[in-house]
Amino acid sequence: MKASILRQVPGIGKKRQTALLRHFGSLSRVRKASVDELAAVPGMNRKAAEALYQFLHND
């Protein structure tokens, strides 16, 4: 899975993608994060965190 997949999520643009990858260090760690952990990333909010979590775990 490439990092650009993050930007396919509504509400996740380049800035949030960068913030997520800087915070977690890898896409694999982003995928393992809880909604609360995602929401705690600077620049994220609860709605975006929930959308991202659902997108990553909907397979």
C-alpha positions, -999 to +999 in steps of 0.1 A: +000+000+000+014+033-010+013+065+011-008+082-016-037+060-007-042+082+023-053+111+000-081+089-014-099+094+019-122+124+020-107+150+043-072+138+039-051+161+018-013+165+013-009+183+046-027+157+067-009+129+048+024+144+056+014+150+093+002+114+097+034+099+082+056+122+102+038+113+134+036+075+129+067+070+108+051+046+083+019+037+066+018+004+084+018+023+118-009+046+106-030+015+097-025+001+132-035+033+150-068+038+167-093+065+159-082+084+191-045+081+180-053+093+145-073+122+159-044+133+182-022+140+152-017+178+147-040+190+119-064+160+122-098+161+137-122+134+149-143+133+116-112+129+095-097+103+118-129+083+117-131+084+079-095+074+077-099+045+101-130+032+083-112+035+049-081+015+062-102-012+079-129-017+052-112-046+035 
